[in-house]
Amino acid sequence: MAGDYDLVVVANRLPVDRVEEPDGSMGWRRSPGGLVTALEPVMQREDGAWVGWAGSAGDPPEPFDAEGVRCVPIGLSAEEVEDYYEGFSNGTLWPLYHDVIVAPGYHRSWWEAYVRVNERFAAAAAEQASEGATVWVQDYQLQLVPRMLRRRRPDLSIGFFNHIPFPPFEIFAQLPWRKAIIDGLLGADLVGFQRAADAGNFTRACRRASNLPGRSGRIRLDAEGGREVRAASFPISIDFATLDELAQREDIKARAAEIRRDLGNPEHVLLGVDRLDYTKGILHRLKAFEELLDDGKVSVEEAALIQVATPSRERVEQYIQLRQDVEVTVGRINGTHGTIGNTAVHYLHHSYGKEEMAALFLAADVMLVTALRDGMNLVAKEYVASRHDERGVLVLSEFTGAADELGQALMVNPHDIDGLKDTIVRALRMSPREAGRRMRALRRRVGDHDVQRWAASFLQALAEHHTTAASASVAQAAGEGEPA
């Protein structure tokens, strides 16, 4: 039976977080993520529904309305959180899709939980969607949902967007359930990726894993009457206008100046902002900075590094080990190079609100984004959006999706420590004129391609593809019905 909503978003998490109100009651507050920012206006305009996990194990709350959006919570047991989320999603798919920086785990119990939970999401979405509705499924945790949805509701227009990289087939082929993942994604009409290379990797995986014909980002499914699935890149972005406006507030500027004073007013402030994840290249960044101090090319009086590392997946073994390694490295650098009045690395293992982040971006002369592999990296774009003064230099890993767009950044291979060191020195010594020219170009790009444009372009492409496919299907059916 069809539901009431013309647009349904399906994501691992709801767009709101449960919070305790001042009176002790429990309520819901909008999540700060970029996806919510992008889709909230569309959802409100379309009177849409959002299907997602509420974030804690146990029975889900009843569906409710928040921020003008119908929220449909999905329940996960404690065992499913461990097997579907921490296990298959983040212990198998995350490392596999990030070029096997650490070894993925392939456990059948994890896969079985992944299938079971994806079925639950698909059933909820099918129940909410009206006849002929658009359903947009988000990210690697839910790659089976498109096919499960199509089996239930062939009338739907189904899109999928992968927020992380899609690996080359030689890596993807390791996955024991690769054909099932491909089939799951091909339930969609449109499969979106951050980079053109990711869309190409997916098309090749369809050809090599499932022997499906495809070219120019279109995969033909002869077993489904020649239905075509389109794969294309739609690089995600940020809410540029809001960040730009925030960074121009006088209290934010004052806080940025205060941060520099608290650091002892060094000549240069370098900044890294990441989730504490092995994909982000934090240790590579610290090693390069340490060697610059060791070599005497940079002094602790001249430059200070702030490293914000937001806690992430703290029960997963690789993340526990990474935190230990980072903290040992920071301690060694500060023990070797720190003085009574100067600390080399200011390590902050917690998250900050948007106001403090804007102040940090304004305080930093050099932004270090040294990810080993990243679907996009929105921090790079947030730094650019915050630099209304057209100052600051972005050092950007060539292995991020953002590197395809932000050509005026200083590109680095984070595995090349000597090259990374040279680029940091270049950033520190760059003339204000060159830095301003580069930052103006970066701001034009990010400002013109903001997160609202990303959402609109994907939904428009999905609507056009679905309409074209439907017309082709009608024409084919008419042709088959003509007399010989």
Salt bridges, closest charged atoms under 4 A:
ASP17 OD1 - ARG13 NH2 3.54
GLU40 OE1 - ARG30 NH1 2.80
ASP65 OD1 - ARG70 NH1 3.48
GLU80 OE2 - ARG116 NE 3.12
GLU80 OE2 - ARG120 NH2 2.73
GLU86 OE2 - ARG315 NH2 2.74
ASP99 OD2 - ARG373 NE 3.10
GLU119 OE1 - ARG152 NH2 3.07
ASP155 OD2 - ARG153 NH2 2.90
GLU170 OE2 - ARG208 NH1 2.98
ASP183 OD1 - ARG147 NE 3.43
ASP183 OD2 - ARG151 NH2 3.66
ASP189 OD2 - ARG150 NH2 3.05
ASP189 OD1 - ARG227 NH1 3.95
ASP189 OD2 - HIS466 ND1 3.56
ASP198 OD1 - ARG373 NH2 3.69
ASP222 OD1 - ARG220 NE 2.73
GLU224 OE2 - ARG147 NH2 2.83
GLU224 OE1 - ARG227 NE 2.84
GLU228 OE1 - ARG218 NH1 3.91
ASP244 OD1 - ARG443 NH2 2.90
GLU250 OE2 - LYS253 NZ 3.53
ASP251 OD2 - ARG249 NH2 2.74
GLU258 OE1 - ARG255 NH1 3.07
ASP262 OD2 - ARG255 NH1 3.89
GLU267 OE2 - HIS268 NE2 3.39
ASP274 OD1 - ARG285 NH1 2.63
ASP277 OD2 - ARG275 NH2 3.37
ASP277 OD2 - ARG313 NH1 3.48
GLU290 OE2 - ARG332 NE 2.90
GLU291 OE2 - LYS287 NZ 3.24
GLU291 OE1 - LYS421 NZ 3.05
ASP294 OD1 - HIS337 NE2 2.63
ASP295 OD2 - LYS421 NZ 2.87
GLU302 OE2 - HIS268 NE2 4.00
GLU302 OE2 - ARG429 NH1 2.76
GLU314 OE2 - ARG323 NH1 3.60
GLU327 OE2 - ARG323 NE 2.77
GLU356 OE2 - ARG255 NH2 2.76
ASP365 OD2 - ARG260 NH1 2.94
ASP374 OD2 - LYS280 NZ 2.91
ASP389 OD2 - ARG387 NH2 2.85
GLU390 OE1 - ARG440 NH1 3.28
ASP404 OD1 - ARG195 NH2 2.62
GLU405 OE2 - LYS381 NZ 2.73
GLU405 OE1 - ARG445 NH2 2.84
ASP418 OD1 - LYS421 NZ 3.83
GLU434 OE2 - ARG426 NH2 3.53
GLU434 OE2 - ARG438 NE 2.99
